[in-house]
Amino acid sequence: MVGADSRVRRRAVVIGFLAPLAALGLLFISFVAIATTGPQRIRLSKPIDKADRIDDWLYLPEILYVFMLITVVSAGAGPYSLDALILPLIRKHGA
């Protein structure tokens, strides 16, 4: 069930439909993934010092996803999204 929800949210972010809300849901999923599997993967890589440990954390794909999703949440979907197409219609009909 969580997998289907994640797919819907990813598609919503890609096409720009309620992108900030969908990105918030994906942020939550990414944080859970980082918290649950991140430490195990870092331990398996056997970092030799603190800098190597930080490098291993930054190398996790979920960290990159978090940075990208924060950008979508803060900047919005953009001018070429479904939200940008729908908003003028909503304003025109006075909703």
C-alpha positions in Angstrom: 0.0 0.0 0.0 2.8 2.4 0.8 4.5 1.6 -2.5 1.4 2.6 -4.5 1.1 5.8 -2.6 4.7 6.6 -3.2 4.2 6.0 -7.0 1.2 8.4 -7.1 3.2 11.0 -5.2 6.2 10.7 -7.6 3.9 11.1 -10.6 2.3 14.1 -9.1 5.6 15.8 -8.5 6.8 15.0 -12.1 3.7 16.4 -13.8 3.4 19.3 -11.3 0.0 18.6 -9.9 -0.1 19.8 -6.3 3.7 19.4 -6.4 4.5 20.9 -3.0 2.0 18.7 -1.2 3.2 15.6 -3.0 6.8 16.6 -2.4 6.1 16.8 1.4 4.8 13.3 1.3 7.9 12.1 -0.5 10.1 14.0 2.0 8.5 12.1 4.8 9.1 8.8 3.0 12.7 9.8 2.3 13.4 10.7 5.9 12.0 7.4 7.1 14.2 5.6 4.6 17.2 7.5 5.8 16.5 6.8 9.4 15.8 3.1 9.0 18.3 1.9 6.4 20.9 4.7 6.4 22.8 3.7 9.5 23.0 0.0 8.4 24.4 1.0 5.0 26.9 3.3 6.6 28.1 0.6 8.9 28.5 -1.8 6.0 30.7 0.7 4.1 33.1 0.7 7.2 34.1 4.4 7.2 37.7 5.0 8.4 37.2 8.4 9.9 34.6 11.2 10.5 35.1 12.7 7.0 34.5 9.3 5.4 31.4 8.8 7.5 30.0 12.2 6.3 30.9 11.4 2.7 29.0 8.0 3.1 25.9 9.8 4.4 26.0 12.3 1.6 26.4 9.5 -0.9 23.1 8.0 0.0 20.6 8.6 -2.8 17.8 9.6 -0.3 19.9 12.6 0.7 19.9 13.9 -2.9 16.1 13.2 -3.1 15.6 15.3 0.1 17.5 18.3 -1.4 15.5 18.1 -4.6 12.2 17.8 -2.8 13.0 20.7 -0.5 13.5 22.7 -3.7 10.1 21.7 -5.1 8.4 22.5 -1.8 10.0 25.9 -1.5 9.9 27.0 -5.1 6.6 25.3 -6.2 5.9 23.4 -9.4 6.9 26.1 -11.8 5.4 27.8 -14.8 5.2 24.5 -16.9 3.0 22.4 -14.6 -0.6 21.4 -14.2 -0.9 23.7 -11.2 0.1 26.6 -13.5 -2.5 25.6 -16.0 -5.3 25.1 -13.5 -4.8 28.2 -11.4 -6.0 30.7 -14.0 -9.1 28.6 -14.5 -9.8 28.6 -10.8 -9.3 32.3 -10.6 -11.6 32.9 -13.6 -14.5 30.9 -12.1 -14.1 32.6 -8.7 -13.5 29.5 -6.6 
